[in-house]
Amino acid sequence: MAKARRDWLLVTVSTPGGRNSAERVYAWRALRRLGALYLQQSVCVLPVTATTTAAIARLVGHLQKRGARAEAFRIRFSDRDEEHALIARFQAERSDEYNEVVERTREFHAELAYERGRGRVTYPEFEESEADLVRHRKWLAAIEGRDYFDAPGHEDAANAVRACASALSAFEESALAAEFDDDAERSGSPGLRAIEGGDSA
């Protein structure tokens, strides 16, 4: 039995007369967050999922209320080769994003090494790098959310972010140890001396 063809959403957005540029930008950002693939200006496609269907319905409603033209059509491709080529384009875009995550994590490790090299293994530096790790995790999660076809590179990106977490954990341990050592040195005053004599009976 032939495999059933996939359902797609064909989305069109336009602002008559060039007006509502803010709405064009809003739509573009929303569609890019979903991982929509543009076929031409103002026309893009997405695979049908519960998430994409609900998100596009909200977007179309938002734009229409503000005077923009937006429509979504549920379609199927009659040419399987054309559909496979489209899926390959989706995968290529996500793979590029995963590769960029890996590149950015290398910068993360380089920054930790730089701080170690100049003796700046401190808790403030840890907190700064922790914020970077949070951004990497959110970025990876966003890409995963629009990776509809298991693009190559996901495992490498996920492993790279986990490696950042491990490196940061080691950095935190060093930072805490350094702070404890500093506290010990600062509190290293002589102990209490016994007072000679004492209260006479």
N, C-alpha and C positions, 0 to 999 in steps of 0.2 A: 504494500500500500504506500502510495506517495505521501511524503510528509506534508502536513498542512502548512500553507504559507502563513507567514507572520503578518499580524496587523500593525499598521503604522499610523502615526498622526502626521498629517500634512498641515502645517501652520503657516498662515499668511498674515502679515501685519503691514499696514500702510497708514500714513498720515496725509490726507488730501491737502494739496497746496503747500506741502512742506511745513505745515504747522505741527504743533505738539512735539517739538524735538525732544522735550523732556520725556514724553511718553515713548518715543522711539528708543531712547537710551534705556529707559526702564524695561521695555520689552526685550531689548538685546541682552541686557544683563541677566534677566530672568531665564531667557532661553539658553544662554551660555552656561548658567549654573546647572541647568538640566542636562547639558551636553548635547543640545540640538545641533544637527549638522545642516549648514546652509547649502541649499542647492543653487540659489541665486539670491540677489538682494531681496530681503523681506520674505523669502520663502524657505522654510526649513522643515526637517523631518525628525521624528522621534519614534522609537518603538513604543507600542502601546503597553503600558503597565498601569497598575493602580495609581502609582505616584505620578507618572507623567500625565495621565488622563485628568486627575484632580488638579494638578498644577496648571495645566493648559486651560482648563475650564475657568479657573480663578483669573488667569491672565487675560483671557478673552473678555470676561466680564468687566474686569478693571479697565481695560482699554476702551471698550465700547461705551462705558459710562463717561469717559473723558473725551469722546468725540473721535477717537481713532478707529480705523477699520481693522478688525481682527477676526479671523475665522479659523476653524480647525475641522479637518475632514479625516475620517477614518478610511484608510485605503489599504490595498494590497498590490504588490508588484506582480505583473503577469510574467515578467522575465526573471527567472531565478538567477541568472548570471548577473543581472543588474542589481538585484537585491544583495547578492553575495559581495559584489564590489562595494556597495554602500556600507555593509557591515564591516568590511575591511577598512574603510575610511574612518568609521567610528573607532575601531580598534587602534588604528594608527594615531588618532588624536589622543586617546587615553594613554597609549604607550609613551608618547612624547611627554605627557604630564607626569607619568610615573618616573621617567628618566630625569625629569627636572627635579623631582623630589629627591632622588638619589644624589644629584649634584649638590643640592642645597644641604643635604646632610653631611656631605664632605666638608663644606664650609663650617658646619656646626662643630665637627671634630677638630678642624684646624683652629677654630677660635678657642676651644678648651685647651688645646696644646699650647697655644700662644699665651694664654693666661698662666698656665703652669710654668712655662718657660721664663716668664718675668716675675714669678713668685706671687702671683695674684690669685691664689687659691683661697678665695674668701666667700663668705655666705652671700654678700651682695652680688658677686659675680655668678654664683650658683643660681640665684633668683632670676638674674637676667637671662641666663641660658635656659632656665626652666620655662620662661615665657616663650622662648624660641621653640622649645620642644612642643609646647602646647599648640603653637601655630602649625608646626609640622604635622602633628596628629590631626588637627582640624582639616588641614589641606588634604592630607591623604584620605580622610573620611569623605570629604567632598568629592574627590575623584572617584572613589569606590562607589559612591552613590549614583554617579552617571556612567559607570562602566557596565554597560548592559550586555557586553559580549565577551567578558573575561579576557581583556586585552593582555598581551604579553607585557611583562615588566612589573605586574602587581606584586608578585612575591619578593622581587628585589627591593621594591620601594618599602614594603611592609617590614622586611628584615632590616633595611637601613634605618627606619625610624625606631625599631626596637633596639638597634645597636646604639642609637643616640641616647635612649633611655638608660641603657646599661652604663654608658660612659658618663652620663650625668650623675648617676647614682654613685659611681666611684669618686667623681669630683666632689659631690656633697660630703661623702665620708671624709675626704681629705680636708675640706673646708671646715667641717665641724671639729676634726682633730686639731687643726691649727688654732681654731678659736679657743678650744679647751686648754691647749698649751699656753696660749697668751694669757688666759685668765689665771692659770696656775702661776705664771711668772709674775703677774701683777699683784697677786695675793701672797707672794712669797716673803712676807715680812717676818721678822723674828717672833718666836712664840712668846707667850706671857712669861714674865720673869717672876719667880717667887719673891715675895716681899719679906725682907729680913725682919726678924722680930715678930711682932704680932700683938694682938691685944693682951695686955697683962691681966692676969686673973685678979 
